Amino acid sequence: MVITTTKEVPEELLFSMEALMVNEFRSLQSLRTITQDERQILLDGNGNALMPLIEKKEALLDEINRLEVTRRTLADKIAQLSGIGEIKNLSDLLNQVNLSASERIIRLRDGILALQGEIRELNRGNYALATLNLERLGALQGFIVNLFTTSSFYQPISTAPAVQQSANWGMDQRA
């Protein structure tokens, strides 16, 4: 008598999980492409092209979050139907269900994690470039302001020359 610890899960739920994760993987690939485009725009210093790209990125991030929530819900449903109980992460679930059906999902999960790492690194680099560009703009702005303003406009009030009364002030009042 052989006792196995894997649980049988309805195939359609695993196929739904796989399809959902394929969509998540494709969305992450699109996000990586957008993030790479964002890097090029930051290098070129083209601020006008940055806003439409950021809007696309925000919409894609919303889609990825929606897919992730749906995946978690589906994983909980699979765990419940399999009698596994509460799961901490996707690995816990996949280790306890039918391994032949979950191997593709494991590979997808590994691909998703790799893409997320690449995107995280690209975002860190983009953040550094954006910060550098802002510092450069601030320095340039300060330089231009100093070129076209006199120093008297920026002196504290206490150092401004005092107004002296004219010598004939009293004379004008008598007349």
C-alpha positions as a printed Julia matrix, in Angstrom:
175×3 Matrix{Float64}:
   0.0     0.0     0.0
   1.47    3.32   -1.16
   0.42    6.56    0.5
   0.96    9.76   -1.46
   0.88   13.25   -0.04
  -0.16   15.0    -3.23
  -3.76   16.09   -3.59
  -5.84   15.82   -6.73
  -7.14   19.16   -7.95
  -9.7    19.67  -10.69
  -7.76   20.19  -13.92
  -9.79   23.21  -15.0
  -8.67   25.11  -11.89
  -5.03   24.38  -12.62
  -5.52   25.4   -16.26
  -7.17   28.62  -15.08
  -4.23   29.24  -12.75
  -1.78   28.6   -15.61
  -3.67   30.93  -18.0
  -3.79   33.63  -15.36
  -0.07   33.34  -14.7
   0.68   33.44  -18.45
  -1.23   36.74  -18.61
   0.7    38.0   -15.6
   4.0    36.98  -17.24
   3.08   38.79  -20.46
   2.04   41.89  -18.53
   5.37   41.85  -16.7
   7.19   41.57  -20.04
   5.3    44.65  -21.23
   6.17   46.44  -18.0
   9.84   45.6   -18.49
   9.69   47.02  -22.03
   8.04   50.22  -20.8
  10.61   50.54  -18.02
  13.43   50.15  -20.55
  11.79   52.82  -22.73
  11.54   55.02  -19.65
  15.28   54.58  -19.12
  16.02   55.73  -22.67
  13.78   58.78  -22.28
  15.53   59.68  -19.02
  18.9    59.35  -20.73
  17.72   61.56  -23.61
  16.23   64.11  -21.21
  12.91   64.16  -23.08
  10.44   65.06  -20.34
   7.51   65.48  -22.75
   7.67   61.83  -23.81
   7.82   60.66  -20.21
   4.25   61.48  -19.14
   2.4    59.26  -21.69
   4.77   56.43  -20.85
   4.11   56.84  -17.13
   0.36   56.7   -17.77
   0.8    53.42  -19.67
   2.95   52.11  -16.85
   0.34   52.98  -14.21
  -2.41   51.25  -16.2
  -0.22   48.17  -16.62
   0.6    48.12  -12.9
  -3.12   48.22  -12.11
  -3.66   45.26  -14.45
  -0.8    43.31  -12.85
  -2.23   43.97   -9.37
  -5.65   42.79  -10.52
  -4.14   39.6   -11.97
  -2.21   38.97   -8.77
  -5.3    39.34   -6.6
  -7.21   36.98   -8.89
  -4.33   34.48   -8.75
  -4.32   34.56   -4.94
  -8.07   34.04   -4.85
  -7.79   31.1    -7.24
  -4.93   29.6    -5.21
  -7.06   29.82   -2.06
  -9.94   28.14   -3.88
  -7.67   25.33   -5.11
  -6.31   24.84   -1.59
  -9.81   24.75   -0.15
 -11.08   22.22   -2.72
  -7.99   20.06   -2.22
  -8.42   20.01    1.53
  -5.0    21.58    2.07
  -6.28   24.4     4.23
  -4.69   27.82    4.45
  -1.55   28.38    2.37
   1.19   30.96    2.9
   2.36   31.23   -0.69
   2.06   29.62   -4.1
   4.99   27.27   -3.42
   3.13   25.68   -0.51
   0.18   24.97   -2.75
   2.18   23.65   -5.69
   4.2    21.29   -3.49
   1.01   19.64   -2.26
  -0.99   19.25   -5.47
  -0.54   16.91   -8.41
   3.03   17.57   -9.54
   2.46   16.67  -13.2
  -0.11   19.44  -13.52
   1.8    22.01  -11.5
   5.24   21.8   -13.16
   4.32   24.42  -15.79
   2.96   26.69  -13.07
   6.23   26.34  -11.13
   8.21   27.35  -14.24
   5.85   30.29  -14.82
   6.29   31.38  -11.21
  10.08   31.24  -11.59
   9.84   33.31  -14.79
   7.58   35.84  -13.07
  10.0    36.16  -10.16
  12.93   36.66  -12.57
  11.04   39.37  -14.48
  10.08   41.11  -11.24
  13.76   41.18  -10.25
  14.77   42.69  -13.6
  12.04   45.32  -13.38
  13.05   46.18   -9.82
  16.65   46.77  -10.93
  15.54   48.85  -13.93
  13.34   50.96  -11.66
  16.24   51.58   -9.27
  18.38   52.74  -12.17
  15.58   54.92  -13.52
  15.1    56.46  -10.1
  18.81   57.3    -9.94
  18.68   58.85  -13.43
  15.58   60.88  -12.59
  17.18   62.12   -9.35
  20.35   63.06  -11.21
  18.34   64.93  -13.87
  16.42   66.84  -11.18
  19.63   67.8    -9.39
  21.13   68.97  -12.66
  18.02   71.05  -13.43
  18.12   72.59   -9.97
  21.77   73.54  -10.38
  21.1    74.98  -13.83
  18.14   76.95  -12.52
  20.24   78.36   -9.69
  22.99   79.33  -12.14
  20.54   81.12  -14.45
  18.88   82.95  -11.56
  22.29   84.14  -10.36
  23.15   85.42  -13.84
  20.09   87.61  -14.23
  19.54   88.98  -10.73
  21.51   91.47   -8.75
  22.68   90.55   -5.35
  20.72   93.38   -3.68
  17.46   91.53   -4.28
  18.64   88.63   -2.19
  20.17   90.54    0.73
  18.43   90.38    4.06
  16.42   93.47    4.98
  18.7    94.28    7.91
  21.67   94.87    5.59
  19.82   97.17    3.18
  21.08  100.78    3.28
  19.07  102.97    5.62
  17.06  105.8     4.08
  18.41  109.15    5.29
  16.38  112.28    5.65
  17.09  114.98    3.19
  18.62  118.19    4.49
  15.7   120.37    3.37
  12.93  118.22    4.81
  11.99  120.75    7.4
  12.11  123.64    4.95
   9.54  122.16    2.62
   7.11  121.71    5.47
   7.11  125.38    6.46
   6.25  126.79    3.13
